[in-house]
Amino acid sequence: MSDRVALVWDDAFEAYDFGPQHPLKPIRVVLTVALMRACGLDTLPNVSSVIPRSATRDELETIHSPEYVEAVERISRNVDDPYGNYGWGIGTGDDPAFTGMHDASARVAGASITAADAVWSNTVEHAFNPAGGLHHAMRDHASGFCIYNDPAIVCGLLVDRGMRVAYVDIDAHHGDGVQAAFYDTDQVLTMSLHQHGRIPGTRRMFFPGTGTAEERGEGKGAGYSINVALPAFTDDVAYVRAFDAVVPELVSRYRPDVLVTQQGIDAHFTDPLTQLQISTRTREHAVRWFADSPYAWVAMGGGGYDLDAVRRTWSLEFLVMLGAPIPGELHDPEPPIWEGANRHALDELVDASVRAALAAAW
């Protein structure tokens, strides 16, 4: 918990909008902040409401290639421009180009940088950007609803300031873009707990298809990419076992200067795009460990496609950051829990993933 916390917010975040048919709806962060305000969170004496700036070209190029940033700027001015192949579609796909895409994406990235600056300068101890956490974008292409990879940019800028960074990703999807950015260095410990394997009832792999324990880094980074690959239908009991076995142990061993987290809530059991079965109770457990740890902490949002689950969970998590009581109505009433043979089978799979993740560590 902290007596100095920043909420980074700008109404301009609504401009990060792939269109009405796209599952990533900007209203989700609007509803989250509205609920926070309804709970009076932005008026508490230990909360600073911070308006972000946009990321500069140099900051974006900490992670992204100059050619890619130029391409984003160009297609933002003319979405029908066929210039290059950088991962977006024209009106289709996971990342359909839209007018003003560069400015909207740079604003989100700048918000995470603003959060990191507030923590780095010791203005606050914790900072949260609910619009951030776009962890799939790669150096030279968009991916998975993500144009600029704000978590990776923040980690890179903190490393440039001489800091060791622990990055923990609890989104349902593997934090592949952040892992790729720091795969060959020991200056950033990347950790991701995510769903992995075939989507139940289909022959398709769960996106992005990466994130096994064998992906452990290379060169100086060998052992500093940690992946806990969870099976579909992982519930609260199994998830808490995995989190508690891996995250406190390895983060404490690494001894970072700063903790950076991506807190996508698409692992929630009501989420329409995933098959994990995590509730608000488990999220409180995980985020309370972040808050109680001795590290300066930069937190970001991420995925989440059930609007009610998003607004309740991120509001709850901000209360945890503040060390404030959690109203009962923010919690799920009866999360699903496996029993009997299903319980035994799930625990065996998750325990195997935990052992593999720990064995992969430096």
C-alpha positions in Angstrom: 0.0 0.0 0.0 1.1 3.6 -0.4 0.3 7.1 0.8 1.3 8.5 -2.6 -0.4 7.1 -5.7 -1.0 8.6 -9.2 -3.9 7.9 -11.5 -2.9 8.8 -15.0 -5.9 9.7 -17.1 -7.0 11.7 -20.2 -10.3 11.8 -21.9 -8.3 11.6 -25.1 -7.7 7.9 -24.4 -11.1 7.3 -26.1 -9.4 8.0 -29.4 -7.6 4.7 -29.3 -10.5 3.1 -31.1 -10.5 0.4 -33.8 -14.2 0.7 -34.5 -17.6 -0.4 -33.1 -17.2 -4.0 -34.1 -13.8 -4.4 -32.5 -13.6 -6.2 -29.1 -11.2 -3.7 -27.6 -13.7 -0.9 -26.7 -12.4 2.4 -25.3 -15.5 2.7 -23.2 -14.0 0.1 -20.9 -11.4 2.5 -19.5 -14.0 5.3 -19.4 -16.3 3.1 -17.3 -13.4 2.2 -15.0 -12.5 5.7 -14.2 -16.1 6.7 -13.8 -16.5 3.9 -11.2 -13.3 5.1 -9.5 -14.7 8.6 -9.3 -18.1 7.3 -8.1 -16.2 5.6 -5.2 -14.4 8.9 -4.5 -11.0 7.5 -5.3 -9.8 10.5 -7.2 -10.6 12.8 -4.3 -8.6 11.0 -1.6 -5.7 13.0 -0.2 -3.1 10.4 -1.2 -4.2 10.3 -4.9 -2.7 12.5 -7.6 -4.7 12.8 -10.8 -2.2 13.2 -13.5 -2.8 14.3 -17.1 -0.3 12.6 -19.4 1.7 13.9 -22.3 2.3 12.1 -25.6 5.4 10.0 -26.2 8.1 11.6 -28.3 9.5 10.0 -31.4 12.7 9.3 -29.6 10.8 7.5 -26.8 8.8 5.4 -29.2 12.1 4.4 -31.0 13.4 3.1 -27.7 11.5 -0.1 -28.7 10.2 0.5 -32.2 12.1 0.9 -35.5 12.1 4.3 -37.1 10.6 2.8 -40.2 7.7 1.4 -38.2 6.9 4.7 -36.4 7.1 6.5 -39.8 4.6 3.9 -41.2 2.2 4.4 -38.3 2.3 8.2 -38.8 1.8 7.8 -42.5 -1.2 5.5 -42.4 -2.7 7.6 -39.6 -3.0 10.4 -42.1 -4.5 8.2 -44.9 -5.8 4.8 -43.8 -6.1 3.7 -47.4 -2.4 4.1 -48.0 -1.0 0.7 -49.0 2.5 1.6 -47.7 4.3 -1.4 -46.3 3.1 -4.4 -44.4 3.2 -3.6 -40.7 0.6 -5.8 -39.2 -2.5 -3.7 -39.6 -5.4 -4.3 -41.9 -7.5 -1.8 -43.8 -10.8 -2.0 -42.0 -10.2 -5.6 -40.9 -8.1 -7.8 -38.7 -6.9 -7.4 -35.1 -5.3 -4.0 -35.8 -7.4 -2.1 -38.4 -5.8 1.2 -39.2 -7.7 4.3 -38.2 -7.3 8.0 -38.7 -5.2 9.5 -36.0 -3.8 6.1 -34.9 -0.3 7.5 -34.2 -1.5 10.3 -32.0 -3.9 8.1 -30.0 -1.2 5.4 -29.6 1.5 7.9 -28.7 -0.9 9.4 -26.0 -1.3 5.9 -24.4 2.4 5.3 -24.5 3.1 8.8 -23.1 0.7 8.1 -20.2 2.7 5.0 -19.2 5.9 7.1 -19.4 4.2 9.8 -17.3 3.4 7.1 -14.7 7.0 5.9 -14.8 8.3 9.5 -14.5 6.2 10.1 -11.4 7.6 7.0 -9.8 11.2 7.6 -10.9 11.2 11.1 -9.6 9.8 9.9 -6.2 6.7 12.1 -6.6 4.6 9.0 -5.9 5.4 5.4 -4.9 2.8 3.8 -7.2 1.2 4.9 -10.5 -1.5 3.4 -12.7 -2.4 4.0 -16.3 -5.6 2.0 -17.0 -5.3 2.7 -20.8 -1.8 1.1 -21.1 -0.5 -2.4 -21.2 -0.4 -2.8 -25.0 2.1 -5.6 -24.7 1.9 -7.4 -28.1 3.3 -4.7 -30.4 6.7 -5.7 -31.8 9.7 -3.6 -32.9 8.5 -3.4 -36.5 4.8 -4.4 -36.6 1.5 -4.1 -34.8 0.0 -7.1 -33.1 -2.9 -8.2 -30.9 -4.8 -4.8 -30.7 -1.4 -3.1 -29.9 0.3 -0.4 -32.0 3.0 0.9 -29.7 4.3 -1.3 -26.8 4.0 1.0 -23.8 5.2 -1.5 -21.2 8.3 -2.2 -23.2 9.0 1.5 -23.8 8.7 2.2 -20.1 11.0 -0.7 -19.2 13.5 0.4 -21.8 13.5 4.0 -20.6 14.0 2.9 -17.0 17.0 0.7 -18.1 18.4 3.7 -19.8 18.3 5.4 -16.4 20.4 2.7 -15.0 17.6 0.7 -13.3 16.9 -3.0 -13.0 13.3 -3.7 -13.9 11.0 -6.6 -13.0 8.1 -6.8 -15.4 5.2 -9.1 -14.3 2.3 -9.7 -16.8 -0.9 -11.2 -15.5 -2.9 -10.7 -18.7 -4.5 -13.9 -20.1 -2.3 -13.6 -23.2 1.5 -14.0 -23.2 3.4 -10.7 -23.0 5.3 -11.6 -26.1 6.2 -8.1 -27.3 7.9 -7.2 -24.0 9.7 -10.5 -23.8 11.0 -10.0 -27.3 12.3 -6.6 -26.5 14.5 -7.8 -23.6 15.2 -11.4 -24.6 19.0 -11.0 -24.6 19.5 -8.8 -21.5 19.5 -9.3 -17.8 18.5 -5.7 -17.1 14.8 -6.6 -17.4 13.3 -9.7 -15.8 10.1 -10.5 -17.8 7.5 -12.7 -16.2 4.2 -13.8 -17.8 1.4 -16.0 -16.4 -1.0 -16.7 -19.2 -3.2 -19.2 -21.0 -1.4 -21.4 -23.4 -2.4 -24.3 -25.8 -5.2 -25.1 -28.1 -8.5 -23.3 -27.6 -10.9 -25.9 -26.2 -13.2 -27.3 -28.9 -11.1 -26.0 -31.7 -7.8 -26.8 -33.5 -6.5 -23.2 -33.1 -3.8 -22.2 -30.7 -4.6 -19.5 -28.1 -3.1 -16.2 -29.2 -0.2 -15.5 -29.6 0.8 -19.1 -29.4 4.1 -18.3 -27.6 5.1 -18.4 -23.9 6.4 -21.8 -22.9 9.0 -22.2 -20.2 11.5 -23.1 -22.9 11.4 -19.4 -24.0 13.9 -18.4 -21.3 16.0 -15.8 -23.0 19.4 -16.0 -24.7 22.9 -14.7 -24.2 23.1 -12.4 -21.1 19.3 -12.8 -21.0 19.3 -16.5 -20.5 17.0 -17.3 -17.6 15.5 -13.8 -17.4 12.4 -14.6 -19.5 10.0 -16.5 -17.2 6.8 -18.1 -18.6 4.1 -19.9 -16.6 2.0 -21.5 -19.3 -1.5 -22.2 -17.8 -4.0 -24.6 -19.2 -7.5 -23.5 -20.2 -10.0 -23.4 -17.3 -7.3 -22.6 -14.7 -9.3 -21.4 -11.6 -8.5 -19.3 -8.6 -7.0 -22.2 -6.5 -4.6 -23.2 -9.2 -3.7 -19.6 -10.2 -2.9 -18.6 -6.7 -0.6 -21.7 -6.3 1.2 -20.7 -9.5 1.5 -17.0 -8.7 2.7 -17.6 -5.1 5.3 -20.2 -6.2 6.9 -18.1 -9.0 6.4 -14.4 -8.7 7.5 -13.6 -5.1 10.4 -16.0 -5.3 11.9 -14.7 -8.5 11.2 -11.0 -8.1 12.7 -11.1 -4.6 15.8 -13.0 -6.0 16.2 -10.5 -8.8 16.0 -7.4 -6.5 14.7 -4.8 -9.0 14.8 -1.1 -8.6 11.3 -0.8 -10.2 8.4 -3.2 -10.6 6.3 -2.8 -13.8 3.1 -4.7 -14.1 0.6 -5.4 -16.9 -2.8 -6.2 -15.3 -5.1 -7.2 -18.2 -8.3 -8.6 -16.8 -9.1 -10.9 -19.7 -8.2 -13.8 -17.4 -11.6 -13.2 -15.7 -14.0 -16.1 -15.9 -16.7 -14.0 -17.7 -14.3 -12.8 -20.4 -15.6 -13.7 -23.9 -12.2 -14.1 -25.6 -10.4 -16.4 -23.1 -10.8 -19.6 -21.2 -9.2 -18.9 -17.8 -11.5 -18.8 -14.7 -10.0 -16.2 -12.5 -12.1 -14.1 -10.2 -11.6 -10.7 -8.5 -10.5 -12.6 -5.3 -7.4 -13.9 -7.0 -6.7 -10.6 -8.7 -6.8 -8.9 -5.3 -4.4 -11.5 -4.0 -1.9 -10.9 -6.8 -2.1 -7.1 -6.8 -1.9 -7.0 -3.0 1.5 -8.7 -3.4 2.6 -6.0 -5.8 1.4 -3.3 -3.4 3.0 -4.8 -0.4 6.4 -5.4 -2.1 9.2 -2.9 -1.3 9.6 -1.8 -4.9 8.5 1.4 -6.7 5.6 0.3 -8.9 4.3 1.3 -12.3 1.0 -0.4 -13.2 -0.9 -0.6 -16.5 -4.1 -2.0 -17.7 -4.2 -4.4 -20.7 -6.7 -6.8 -22.1 -10.3 -7.2 -20.8 -13.4 -7.6 -22.8 -16.2 -8.0 -20.3 -17.0 -4.4 -19.5 -18.3 -5.0 -16.0 -15.4 -7.2 -15.0 -13.0 -4.6 -16.2 -14.4 -1.7 -14.4 -14.9 -3.6 -11.1 -11.5 -5.3 -11.1 -9.4 -2.3 -12.0 -11.3 -0.1 -9.5 -10.7 -2.8 -6.9 -7.0 -3.0 -7.8 -6.6 0.8 -7.5 -8.1 0.5 -4.0 -5.4 -2.1 -3.2 -2.8 0.3 -4.4 -4.1 2.8 -2.0 -4.4 0.4 0.9 -8.1 1.2 1.2 -11.0 -1.1 2.1 -12.6 -3.1 -0.8 -16.4 -2.7 -1.0 -18.1 -6.1 -1.3 -20.0 -5.2 -4.4 -16.7 -4.9 -6.4 -16.1 -8.7 -5.9 -17.6 -11.6 -7.8 -20.2 -13.4 -5.7 -19.4 -17.1 -6.6 -16.4 -17.7 -8.9 -16.2 -21.2 -10.4 -13.9 -23.7 -8.6 -13.1 -27.2 -9.8 -13.5 -30.2 -7.6 -12.8 -34.0 -7.6 -11.0 -35.5 -10.6 -11.0 -32.2 -12.5 -9.4 -30.5 -9.5 -6.6 -33.1 -9.4 -6.0 -33.0 -13.2 -5.8 -29.2 -13.3 -3.5 -29.0 -10.3 -1.1 -31.5 -11.9 -1.0 -29.5 -15.1 -0.4 -26.2 -13.3 2.2 -27.6 -11.0 4.1 -28.9 -14.0 4.1 -25.4 -15.5 5.3 -24.0 -12.3 8.2 -26.5 -12.0 9.2 -25.7 -15.6 9.1 -22.0 -15.1 11.3 -22.2 -11.9 13.7 -24.6 -13.6 14.1 -22.1 -16.5 15.2 -19.2 -14.2 18.7 -18.0 -13.9 
